[in-house]
Amino acid sequence: MAGLLTFGAWATPAVAQTGDAGRKPSKADPSRVRKILDGMESQIGRYWSTPRKDAEFLHLMVKATRAVHILEVGTSQGYSAIWMGLALEETGGRLMTIEIDTERHRLARKNVQDAGLAGRVTLIRGDAHREIAGLRGTFDFVFLDADKDGQMDYFRKLYPNKLAPGAIIAVHNAISEAGDMKDYAETIRRLPDFDTVIISTTLGDGISLSYRHRAS
Ligand SMILES: C[S@@+](CC[C@H](N)C(=O)[O-])C[C@H]1O[C@@H](n2cnc3c(N)ncnc32)[C@H](O)[C@@H]1O
């Protein structure tokens, strides 16, 4: 499995900066996780999972930003959740991920458990347009990867109260499905509280990355 990141990179001693979860030893065994991810990668088309390069990018961003409170909208089989969950092994944080489809939610829960990340990842079954309203606290990293024409509604529900100063919002398919998220893209670019760039690891999908200024 060639890739940018080396398996086992999350199992460094640099855990436990924040919270009790971070002080617990990792249950994610690298060779076991590699097998699970291999299996999931063979199903990427079926479950619309992010390409591996995008998942690696999210993993790196979570570590680099030291994110500890992550929200994912659109779990599917849990592929990106596992990659971000592995990064949380280093930052000591947690991920909440929401999936509307019961079968995918169940599969994701099994995959997350098998990967030894059940302590890092909370899986919610429901419509994220409704579920977000009930979530407590603020998030410092948000990954939006569900219904593309729903981005504006998700953003309205998150900003300003559920988005911490310094937070990152990552939106998948910002290039391939730009038409469906035009209103979101225009809105976030107009808001002075955010810096936004679009990056592409695959020359296809694209990820819109927005940083909320700390002073906003
Ligand atoms: C592109 S897939 C997510 C892929 C996942 N992030 C990954 O990389 O493995 C989009 C998922 O969003 C789910 N979804 C669509 N609308 C939703 C909603 N309103 N609330 C929660 N999940 C939704 C779909 O059922 C689908 O599984």
PDBQT file of the ligand as one rigid body, heavy atoms in Angstrom, charges set to zero:
ROOT
HETATM    1  C1  LIG A 301     -19.656  10.768  -0.035  1.00  0.00    +0.000 C 
HETATM    2  S1  LIG A 301     -20.390   9.752   1.171  1.00  0.00    +0.000 S 
HETATM    3  C2  LIG A 301     -19.380  10.021   2.591  1.00  0.00    +0.000 C 
HETATM    4  C3  LIG A 301     -18.034   9.353   2.497  1.00  0.00    +0.000 C 
HETATM    5  C4  LIG A 301     -17.270   9.342   3.787  1.00  0.00    +0.000 C 
HETATM    6  N1  LIG A 301     -17.033  10.697   4.265  1.00  0.00    +0.000 N 
HETATM    7  C5  LIG A 301     -15.980   8.623   3.574  1.00  0.00    +0.000 C 
HETATM    8  O1  LIG A 301     -15.022   9.230   3.116  1.00  0.00    +0.000 OA
HETATM    9  O2  LIG A 301     -15.923   7.402   3.794  1.00  0.00    +0.000 OA
HETATM   10  C6  LIG A 301     -21.828  10.689   1.587  1.00  0.00    +0.000 C 
HETATM   11  C7  LIG A 301     -22.668  10.066   2.675  1.00  0.00    +0.000 C 
HETATM   12  O3  LIG A 301     -23.545  11.080   3.194  1.00  0.00    +0.000 OA
HETATM   13  C8  LIG A 301     -24.743  10.475   3.557  1.00  0.00    +0.000 C 
HETATM   14  N2  LIG A 301     -25.780  11.523   3.669  1.00  0.00    +0.000 N 
HETATM   15  C9  LIG A 301     -26.457  12.132   2.661  1.00  0.00    +0.000 A 
HETATM   16  N3  LIG A 301     -27.311  13.037   3.155  1.00  0.00    +0.000 NA
HETATM   17  C10 LIG A 301     -27.173  13.000   4.497  1.00  0.00    +0.000 A 
HETATM   18  C11 LIG A 301     -27.778  13.712   5.569  1.00  0.00    +0.000 A 
HETATM   19  N4  LIG A 301     -28.728  14.634   5.344  1.00  0.00    +0.000 N 
HETATM   20  N5  LIG A 301     -27.397  13.437   6.835  1.00  0.00    +0.000 NA
HETATM   21  C12 LIG A 301     -26.423  12.511   7.074  1.00  0.00    +0.000 A 
HETATM   22  N6  LIG A 301     -25.831  11.798   6.099  1.00  0.00    +0.000 NA
HETATM   23  C13 LIG A 301     -26.189  12.049   4.831  1.00  0.00    +0.000 A 
HETATM   24  C14 LIG A 301     -24.976   9.453   2.457  1.00  0.00    +0.000 C 
HETATM   25  O4  LIG A 301     -25.885   8.442   2.877  1.00  0.00    +0.000 OA
HETATM   26  C15 LIG A 301     -23.575   8.945   2.193  1.00  0.00    +0.000 C 
HETATM   27  O5  LIG A 301     -23.285   7.764   2.928  1.00  0.00    +0.000 OA
ENDROOT
TORSDOF 0
